[in-house]
Amino acid sequence: MIQAIVFFPLIGALIAGLLGRTIGHRTSEFITTGLLIVSAVLSWIVFVGFWFPAEAAAEAEGHATVMRVEVMRWITSGELDLRWILRVDTLTAIMLVVVTTVSSLVHVYSIGYMHEDPHRSRFFAYLSLFTFAMLMLVTADNFLQMFFGWEGVGLASYLLIGFWYTRPSANAAAMKAFVVNRVGDFGFALGIFGAFLILGHLDFDGAFHALPDYADTTFRFLSWDLHAMTVICLLLFMGAMGKSAQFLLHTWLPDAMEGPTPVSALIHAATMVTAGVFMVARLSPMFELSSVAMTVVLVIGAITAFFAATVGLVQNDIKRVIAYSTCSQLGYMFVALGAGAYSAGVFHLFTHAFFKALLFLGAGSVIHAMHHEQDMRNMGGLRKKIPITYWMMIIGTLALTGVGIPGLPLGFAGFFSKDSIIEAAYALNTQAGLLAFWMLVVAALFTSFYSWRLIHLTFHGSPRDAQHAATGPHPDPAHAAAETHHEPIDDDNADDHGHAHHHGSAYDNAHESPNVMLVPLYVLAVGAVLAGVVFYESFFGHAEHVVHFFAGSLVVDGELIDAAHHVPLWVKWSATFAMIIGFVTAWYMYIYRPQVPGRIAASNPGLYKFLLNKWYFDELYDRIFVRPTLAAGRALWRWFDDWLIDQSLVEGLGARVKDVTNRVVRLQSGYLYHYAFAMLIGIAALLTWAIAAGGLL
């Protein structure tokens, strides 16, 4: 069963990729989608096998079971014997469900969304390859196998983000994602080398068993004595920062919107961005040995949650708003990991997959209805045109903003998982924990605001697309201050510049998506509603229950969980109050007084542009890294390679040799007396040298 879950997507990718032209697009779609659905069903069977024993034997002694399925003997070198083993425990079972469920629904959705694309077979092959790489990562039993899946995910993301390779913007976005992740992956690789150097094992169990003997090991670097586990964990976390788009290495994530919308849903909900969270959770025994590394994880997560939420406040592209929401929610997950509440972080990863995939696919339905318009300033009033999509987006928004009643089992998925993290951060009772707590509460307020702003601009009010097209940019100063930016069109009906071929008002031609695109939304909506309340007890309920559920998978701090359940009442209600404030503010500014945003933007142009330009990180990196690198490369090319190597050494030396030989050739006149004269001169020179040296005396 485990082999089928992992390798069915690979089989589908090979069939669609190699035989797509032969069997046709429709057959490729059905084969890849069918195999993914089978993998998803089998994943749920595996997950239930871990979940129900925990329910039935919460007080039993260690129910945890770690299944290992050996595929083959992989690498044997001296004492190193690595086998390709599929490791399945509770953490893996959770990830199997997340990855295969979202991926199978994205496959189904893509049948409708990509129905006009002439390269659908290639697209579905890439989707399945992406899924296989992620499954390889989450079933890894050793560092090297995890690195294989880690890099496979990076490769697949490059292929999918740049799927429309004829568009320069898509190629640039794919390259940006690839390069930024190489920075993080460099640290990840060094962390693996360091773990093998210190612990002497590449397999997880061997490394974890060796940890007590090396908990206080140090090594000398230059003139410093460094704590080995701190250095290793920070390097590993550097890889997580790249894959999961944390602060400083986040810049690739919004640009990934250049890929088709189903790709965005898959990357943001189930695969690439969750890889870093999974990795830190899997290696939790190592991170527990370094308080410095844990604090860094917590602080970076809190900063990411706050930073991305501020940028999301002013974005106008519907997909970019949701993209920054993903970045912010990943920050929540890392706060939980840094606090030691690993189960809460995985819980939010689990629930987030449902409502974030729902929001992205819902946004794709909006874009499909609006003939590939993505700018929310050109929307409005779509509630009547696409009511099903509207209510699906409402459910996703309610889950994302964390609507629920603290203290009662009533709420959407995000309410339970997000509040668990906020309570755990406060219960940590450290300065870093309190800082993270307040930053997460503020981020919750901003999340509520920009989420409902998206709903109001897209679905409520009056249609604005015809007015915008006729009169130019919106007269509102907030809109006038923004740089009008339209994302590439996610359809092959667009020309090379990304302009869709349609006539008349996009609103007038708006229509509900076909059932093949709506059915995945229904399934995800169920998860967005029920995933929190159903699974809360297993992830963040009674400490003993959580310990049994995750035994053998990750570290569970029962004391922290108990403390989180007993935080003050105002802490439990803080995120809910923040959510309500954000909702009311968005309603006031975009429904009741729609002129207010323009006035605020006009009175604070510096702040508005600062947020609109994403804190100027792209410009900063361009100045610090891109331009100097290009200048250095240009200098090496023009002066070192072209002038010194080519012109001076290679071509120059060849020219000198040719010049000398030409001069020597001229001495060969062909006249005998010239040669005789030269011989006499030579003999005279030899005699002179011999006499001067005293050789003839």
Buried (B, 14 or more C-beta within 10 A) or exposed (E): EBEEBBBBBBBBBBBBBEBBEEBEBEBBBBBBBBBBBBBBEBBBEBBEBBBEBBBEEBEEEEBBEBBBBEBEEBEEEEEEEBBBBBBBBBBBBBBBBBBBBBBBBBBBBBBBBBBEBEBBBBBBBBBBBBBBBBBBBBBBBBBBBBBBBBBBBBBBBBBBBBBBEEBEBBBBBBBBBBEBBEBBBBBBBBBBEBBBEBBEBBBBBEBBEBBEEBBEBBEEEEEEEBBBBBBBBBBBBBBBBBBBBBBBBBBBBBBBBBBBBBBBBBBBBBBBBBBBBBBBBBBBBBBBBBBEBBBBBBBBBBBBBBBBBBBBBBBBBBBBBBBBBBBBBBBBBBBBBBBBBBBBBBBBBBBBBBBBBBBBBBBBBBBBBBBBBBBBBBBBBBBEBBEBBBBBBBBBBBBBBBBBEBEEEEBBBBBBBBBBBBBBBBBBEEEBBEBBBBBBBBBBBBBBBBBBBBBBBBBBBEBBBBBBEEEEEBEBBBBBBBEBEBBBBBBEBBEEEBEBEBEEBBBEBBEBBBEBBBBBBBBBBEBBBBBBBBBBBBBBBBBBBBBBBBBEBBBBBEEBBEBBBEBEEEBBBBBBBBBBBBBBBBBEBBEEEBEBBBBBBBEEEEEBBBBBBBBEBBEEBEEEEEEEEEEEEEEEEEEEEEEBBEEEEEEBEEEEEEEEEEEEEEEEEEEEEEEEEEEEEEEEEEEEEEEEEEEEE
